[in-house]
Amino acid sequence: MNKSDIPYVTEAFDNYIRVAYDIELIAGLQKAKHEMQSIPFSKLEELGDKAYAPNKWTVKDLLQHLIDSERIFNYRALRFARMDATALPGFEENDYAANADASHRTMQDLMQEFIAVRETTIQLFTSFTDKMLLAEGTASGRRITTLALGYAIIGHQLHHYKIIEERYLVM
């Protein structure tokens, strides 16, 4: 299914879904993965523990945030695809970042984990039927479909990829 097949977009996720590629979901997830892998790794290693401004996340924090968020979005997608009507709570991304302590990890470790999580995301969404992709659930007090969550994963990564390009790679 494509982004245009999303029946509605919830305000909480519209910024991410809007920037996601308008191509078939699995192709979009793969394309976004390849974009992350195209960032000059030596530059990421050099910037790993640096932030572009005071009180901003480091590149390592940002990668850990992408990993954590993708896992949460995948969990939500699985619940909705299995027709679980239980409303799911939100999560506080700044608390996650503060408690993940990404500074003790290497960039190579973080990138390997990001790729591994993305591969499981691709496998998860590949397993869903069209009916499952259009299933709805509630997360963070907002209705959203499984399909929209898939595109939110892509758009969330692209949002942060742009931040890496514009604010970190120019350091």
N, C-alpha and C positions, 0 to 999 in steps of 0.2 A: 504494500500500500504506500501511497505518497502523502506528503504533507497536506495536499489539497483534499485528502480524504478525511481529515480531522473534522468532525461535525461541528465543533465549536472550540474556542480557545478561552480558557480561564485567564482572567487578568493577571493572576499571580505568576503565570508561566508565559504570557504572551511575548515578553521581550526576548526570551530564549527561543521560542518557537518561530518567531518572526525572522530571526537571523539564520535559522537552520536551512540547509539546502532543501530545495523543492525537488527532491529526487526520491526514488524508492528508499524506504527506511533502512534496509540492510546496507545498500550501497552508500547511503549517507553516513552510517556508523563507521563503515570501512574507510570512506574518504576522510572523515574527521580524524580517525586513528592515524592515517598516513600523514596528515598535516602535522599532528603532534610529533611524529617521528622525523619530520623534515626540519624541525628547529635545530640549528647548529648545536650539537650536544656539548661541544667544548665550551661554548658560550654559556650554556645552562649550568654546567659544572662550575664555571667561574662565578656565576651570579647566585648560586644555590642558597647561600645564607644571607644574601643582601636584599634589602627592600628599597624600592624606588623613592620612598619618603618615610618619615617617622610614623610609627604606628600602623604601617601597612604590612601585609604579609610578604614573606620572602618567596622566592620562586619555589623552594621546597614546600613551604606552607600551601602555596597555590596548587601545586601538583597533588599534595595530600588531600586538599579540599576537593579537587576533581574526583579523586578516587573514592573518597567517603560519600560524596554526593551521588555519584553514579551507582554505588551500592545501594543507597537509600532509594533512589528512583527505581532501580531494578526490583527491589523488594516490593515497592508499591505496585509496579507493573505486574509482578507475579500474583500478588493478592487480587488485583482487579481482574486479571485474565482468568483467575480461578473462581470468579464471581463472588468473592468475599466482600460482603457489603459493610463490613466494619470500617468506620471512619478512622483514618490514620492520622496521628498527630504530626505536627511540623517538627523541625529540628533547628537548633540554634547553631548556625555555621561558625560563628565566632567562638563559641564554647568548644566545638569540635577542634577547630584550629589551635586554640590555646592548649588543649589537652592531648593533641596528637604528637607534639614534640617532634616535628619533622626534621629538626636540626640534627638529630642523631643519625639520620639516614643519609645514604649517598644518593646522588642524582640517578645513578645507574639503577639502584634498587627501586627508587620511586618510579622511574620510567618503565622498568620491567613490570612492576605491579600495575601501573596504569594500563599497559598493553594487555596483561593477563585479565584484568577486570573488563576491558573493552571486548576481548575475545569471548568472555562469558556472557557479556551483554548481547553480542551478536548471536551467540547460540541460543540464549533465552528468547530473544525476539524472533529468531528464525522458527522456533518451536510453536509460536502462536499462530492460530488460525485468524482469518479476518474477523470472525465473531469475537474472538478473544481480544484482538487489537481495538475493537470498537467498544469493548466493555468499559463501564464507567465505575469510578469509585470516588471517595472523598479523601483528600490529603490536605493537611494544613487548612482545613475548613473550606476547601474549594473542590468542586466537581471537576474531574479530568478523566480522559480516556487513556487506556494503555498506549494507544498509538501516539497521543499527544505527549505522553511521558517519554517515549522513544525519541521524538523530535526535540523535546526539552533537554535530553541528555546531549544531543548533538549541539544545540544552540548554546547550552551552558558552557560546553567545552570551547566553542568558537568565540564566545564572549571573553573567556579568560585567555584564550590564545591571542586575541587582539590586544588584551592588556599586556601580555608578555611581549608582544612585538612592539607596542607603542611606548611602554614604560620601563621595561627591563632591558630589552636588547639594545636600546639606545644608550644605556649606562656606560 
